[in-house]
Amino acid sequence: MIEMGRATAAALKAGVVGGVILCVIGLALGGGSPGDLSLGIGIALIVFAPFAGVLVSTACLLARRDPWALAGACLAAIVLAGLAASLL
Amino acid sequence: MEPVLMAELIAVGALSGTLGALFGIGGGIIFVPVLTIIYGLSASEAVAVSLVGIIASSTGAAAFYVEKGAANVRLGLLLETTTTIGAMAGALVAVYIENWILLAAFAAVEIYSAASMLLVPERAPAPTSEDDPLSFSYRDDKSGEVKRYRVGRLAPGTALCAAAGAMSSMTGVGGGTVKIPLMNLMMGVPMRAASNTSNYMIGITAFSGAIIYLASGSLLMEHAAAIAIGAFAGSIAGVHASRRIDSSSVRRYFSVLLLFVAAVVLLEAGGYL
């Protein structure tokens, strides 16, 4: 079974490191389509990383039938509901 | 973007990211005044850029702390649930309350927390049994020891996190400076574990706000990218610095930081910022 700490850390790291690399590339390319695209994807990756961490933590807890999975599931549902309400 | 401006924003991000990762506070208290006063961004532009910086710094630090077992993910998920509900409620209520009253109340909480942390010795109740679901452990980076503790007053602590979330969304100041004292003073979570857990939680709180700015197209992408690069680099520096500082010193420095935050918030309440 995947260890929750390692899996969550991997999700967080993938988002933030990948995002920062794309931001560096975007700033190096300067204004224009390729640079703007790189910045956009990079910032989106950084912004989504914490939520990806919640989803991975919750999935690991669910797989272990850990009762704390309920907290993760509630948090994911609340965040998504809040987002939907804000964006609509 | 001008190279000089880019370098300055990266430096601001690095400074804030280091402090944020070290103490679990995110760094918005530095980002927003600097971006508005020095760089002339509007309040909403500064908040949007700040949220991306907060996520980069807290997530960079949390990735390390979670992997090393130094943050309490389970407790973080639970407390973040009520924090998020509180933040949503706070955003709805904020329009009915004078901003200076909210800021003054926030500063009072910060001063009380700082005084308590300076004057009251840390107590972390030991677990009563191995099977206790509220018993946790974390690895102290400085000593390398695995320390066990029991989370106390879970229900009131979780409920008060809603108040922390509401206060945070009403004042625009990050919740880390409220949640860490709450976890440490009320719930008996050791200072180091509390600040590491806060790093994990802060990114989740900031995500909800940042995604709205990103979707609306109102985020200054180049500013946000430069701040995020600096904040991520700063978070790595903060994580390394935390290995050299023992838990009691972190608590003492954090108290001083709370007093600084209270002073900034009081200046804002008085209309000086």
Contacts between the chains, C-beta under 8 A, distances in Angstrom:
chain1	res1	chain2	res2	distance
A	4	B	73	6.5
A	5	B	66	5.3
A	5	B	67	5.8
A	5	B	68	7.8
A	5	B	69	5.6
A	5	B	73	7.0
A	6	B	67	6.0
A	8	B	66	5.1
A	8	B	67	8.0
A	8	B	73	6.1
A	9	B	62	7.9
A	9	B	63	4.8
A	9	B	64	7.4
A	9	B	66	4.6
A	9	B	67	3.5
A	10	B	67	8.0
A	12	B	59	5.1
A	12	B	62	5.7
A	12	B	63	3.9
A	12	B	66	6.8
A	12	B	203	7.8
A	13	B	63	4.3
A	13	B	67	8.0
A	15	B	59	6.8
A	16	B	55	7.8
A	16	B	56	6.1
A	16	B	59	4.5
A	16	B	60	5.2
A	16	B	63	6.6
A	16	B	232	6.1
A	17	B	232	7.9
A	19	B	56	7.5
A	19	B	228	7.1
A	20	B	56	6.8
A	20	B	228	6.3
A	20	B	229	5.7
A	20	B	232	4.8
A	23	B	225	3.8
A	23	B	226	7.9
A	23	B	228	5.7
A	23	B	229	5.6
A	24	B	229	6.1
A	26	B	221	7.8
A	26	B	225	6.0
A	27	B	1	6.9
A	27	B	6	6.4
A	27	B	222	6.6
A	27	B	225	5.5
A	27	B	226	6.6
A	27	B	229	7.6
A	30	B	1	7.8
A	36	B	221	7.0
A	39	B	221	4.6
A	39	B	222	6.8
A	39	B	225	5.2
A	40	B	221	6.7
A	42	B	225	6.5
A	42	B	228	7.9
A	43	B	52	6.0
A	43	B	214	6.7
A	43	B	219	7.1
A	43	B	221	6.3
A	43	B	224	5.6
A	43	B	225	6.3
A	43	B	228	6.9
A	44	B	214	6.5
A	46	B	52	6.3
A	46	B	55	5.7
A	46	B	56	5.4
A	46	B	59	7.2
A	46	B	228	5.6
A	47	B	52	6.5
A	47	B	55	5.9
A	47	B	207	6.2
A	47	B	210	4.7
A	47	B	211	5.9
A	47	B	214	5.8
A	48	B	207	7.3
A	48	B	211	7.8
A	49	B	55	6.8
A	49	B	59	4.8
A	49	B	203	6.9
A	50	B	55	6.1
A	50	B	58	7.5
A	50	B	59	5.5
A	50	B	62	7.7
A	50	B	203	3.2
A	50	B	204	4.7
A	50	B	206	7.3
A	50	B	207	4.8
A	51	B	204	6.9
A	51	B	207	5.1
A	53	B	59	7.4
A	53	B	62	7.2
A	53	B	66	7.6
A	53	B	200	7.3
A	53	B	203	7.3
A	53	B	204	7.6
A	54	B	77	6.9
A	54	B	80	7.9
A	54	B	204	6.0
A	57	B	73	5.2
A	57	B	77	6.4
A	58	B	77	7.3
A	61	B	74	7.5
A	66	B	74	7.7
A	67	B	133	7.2
A	68	B	74	4.1
A	68	B	77	6.7
A	68	B	78	7.1
A	71	B	74	7.0
A	71	B	77	4.3
A	71	B	78	4.0
A	71	B	81	5.8
A	72	B	77	4.5
A	74	B	81	5.0
A	75	B	77	5.4
A	75	B	80	5.4
A	75	B	81	4.5
A	75	B	84	6.7
A	75	B	204	7.3
A	78	B	81	6.2
A	78	B	84	5.2
A	78	B	85	6.3
A	79	B	84	6.1
A	79	B	204	7.1
A	79	B	207	7.1
A	79	B	208	5.9
A	82	B	84	6.6
A	82	B	88	5.5
A	82	B	208	5.6
A	83	B	208	6.2
A	83	B	211	6.2
A	83	B	212	7.6
A	86	B	208	7.6
A	86	B	212	5.2
A	87	B	212	6.8
A	87	B	215	6.0
